[in-house]
Amino acid sequence: MLHGIIDIGSNTVRMAIYLIEGSHIEMLLKKKHTVGLAAYLRDGVMQQQGIDKAVEILGEFKDFLATFRITQVTAFTTAALRNAKNSRAAVGEIERRTGLAIRVITGDEEATFDFIGATHNLQTSSGLLIDIGGGSTEIVTYRERQIQYKTSLPLGSLAFRTKYVSKLLPSLSECMSMRAEAEATIQAAKDFAYVNEAEIAGIGGTFKGASALYNIMFNQPAANTRMETKRLKSIIGMFTSEQEMTQDMAIMLMRAVPERMHTIIPGLIIADVLARRFKSGVITYSDSGVREGYIYDQIIGQKA
């Protein structure tokens, strides 16, 4: 069975086509648009331009699905539309104009789907699972592959970029402001007080981009998925607006994060604060997450 999954996120809108055969899933194709819906929030209200942009992209996706006669389609949205004050009206308009039913998944559900998707590829049975999105950050602590605690924090790479950064790359003072908010928000999450020296499994676009940039900077093979957290601060410091942009630096960014240049440093600041808070020496990137977790949990009915 072919099944289309459309994920309307804060930074990107993605569609992936999966072949589902029993309990086995295979992603055949993925299409994405870097929209930055979170940037269309004004005083917490999703603006008409953001709604129109989402409708335009979903229309393109629907045409693709119709061409290949894919009728099994699931669409869901996360932080950008979930957190909007006019969430119900905005989602309703998008549904009316596209003919797609859109599920607004909660932060708790997002963290659960993240965990289920990622644990199919994780080597460690205990630790932290973190997904830094454009508008929120989901954190799951797990032990023996069972969820201990999960939460969704109002920290996002695009949200930080929109709130604090005036140019393509942030200044040192803007980095300090983002770091201060991240530290305060994470400090307020009291349920994690007992977590220390935990290895982090990172999923989502921020960690994908960070992994690619890390491998280029530190001469690691492209297939490497492990990052030493002590090196995150040097990556952040290298790409601030005060640093002279050399040709080598430009090549690094263009190769590693061509569509995330504007959000990679805000995302890395959140990652660095989390790594320091949890005394994590290593972050391992996993390429499975919320979409795969949704399929396992909601379509196949199979947990981690």
Phi, psi and omega in degrees: 000131174270135181222129177264131177244122178249123184245108181266096184262181181287330182252317182234155169245120187238148170231128177237139177255125182243144168263118182249117179232101185064238179263004181261135176235145178223124176280121182267329187200148176221133176236144179212155172232130175274098188261319184072052181302327180300333180286347179269005175277127176237115185053037177083001182252128177288123184281160182301325180298323178292318177298315180298320180294318178298318180298317180301313183290318179295327175297318177298316179297318180298320177299318179298313180298320179295322180302319182261011175055043176267111185258342178272107186225134174237130176237132175220161181229154185244228197299316188302311179274330179297319186270353181293141178298329179257034185306310185297317181292318181295313179295320179299318179295318179297319179296316181297318185281338182252339184078009179263136171278128184242125178267127175270106182274141181286166176299323179295316178295319180299316179297321179294313180296321175305311183296313182298317180295315186286326187289349175289341181244354183286141176270332182272144182265348180218148179153211181238139172245127184229133176235108178267106180264188179288328184239349180206165177233122179262133180232131176233127169262136182222151179221130184051043177062022176243136180293129175262316181204146179215147179205162174238121182256146181282058177234124180214149183296316180285323177299317177296316181299315180295321184283323192244332194261128184263338180240188180298314177250145183285156173277170178299319180292324177292322175299319180295321178295317178295318180298319181296317179293319180298316180297318181294318181294316181290324178297327181285346179278081190295336184295346180263011185301330184274352186273123178214149176051046180259138176283138183259131166258120183253134178233164177096176188296324179299313181287328176298312179295319179298320180297317180295317180293318178301314183295323178290314183296322187250022173054046177261154177297151183300333182280352181296135180241004183254132179238131173283124186292337180295344181268352183297319183297323180290327176294314180299314182295331182288329186247060172248163185293339179285338181282137177291127182282105178277169178295321179298319178296318179298318180297318178304309182295317183293325179284318189274315188223058184302329182258359183235020180304322186280344183243351187294320181290314173305320178295320179293328177297316177299316180298318181294318179297317179295317180298319179291320180298320184262009178052047182266124181275338185221141169243130177249125180277133174243134184269007175251146183199229193298321182293314179295320178298321178298317180297310181301318186276315189264333185255310180277327183081030182242125179278186181297000000 
